[in-house]
């Protein structure tokens, strides 16, 4: 089971209400990506957001910069909001990155966890399902067909169009991201696409039936050879378990408070948080041994191919995130490799 890191480019908010400068946040991301490669991790993903608390609205540009200072690690999105993007332009951006990085680019395509991109790019939330369904199918076809003939509702038709550059290898890797919608699992399996489960709350074990649903749909559609499952978790790793939990809590709580205002969530108490982090049960905050054991147990249940950790939620300070990445590569990964077999 491969291991990686993902980030939305969370910016820290100071006591005076000012945010970490975008330039500083992006510089820190590049340092983290370089470290992730140095300690042997397999993937680094950047998400797309269009609000002030995040530094990254265009992951491809940041990943292109990362490709110039790395040699091995896979660089991808986590996720690209394909519903409000042009699949042709998104494909070209990432095949260019794929060429720059000698085949290390990847797109995770999804609807996004926020909806700010819809009015920004002139899309209607009334077309929420139709936009994603049409655009993900076009994006997947672009990776397989050249030239391509296509027509749909939301962009100009293509007539024997050459969409260039082509991927570095046979095809560009395009995954479908989902927060747990059963239809998304079925869609990914039927389309022969890898699937990514964004686990941002609750026990990851609850996703096991969705993984089974994805695999059944994939097999029924004749796509068993293309099955690939990625799961994600939020948390932090430190040498001492309680240090990880204490450090992560105020930043996690800040995100929960924002969600309560924006979406009507109830804010969990510190007692609730302590329960969720006990043994890395729901939030993967703890010592390297604790997190390794949790990754192994969930990986064995779901037979996931990859697992990503999101460790800078709410703007966890750079030094803590760097230490967590180091521990993920040097102390967690060896245990996971021993349990599942290294793919190096």
Helices and strands as residue ranges (DSSP letters): E 2-7, H 22-38, E 43-46, H 59-67, E 74-77, E 80-81, G 82-84, H 87-100, E 105-110, H 116-120, G 125-127, H 128-144, E 148-150, E 158-161, E 173-178, H 182-191, E 194-197, G 204-207, H 208-220, G 224-226, E 229-237, H 241-263, H 270-277, G 278-280, E 284-286, H 288-302, E 306-310, H 318-327, I 328-332, H 333-340
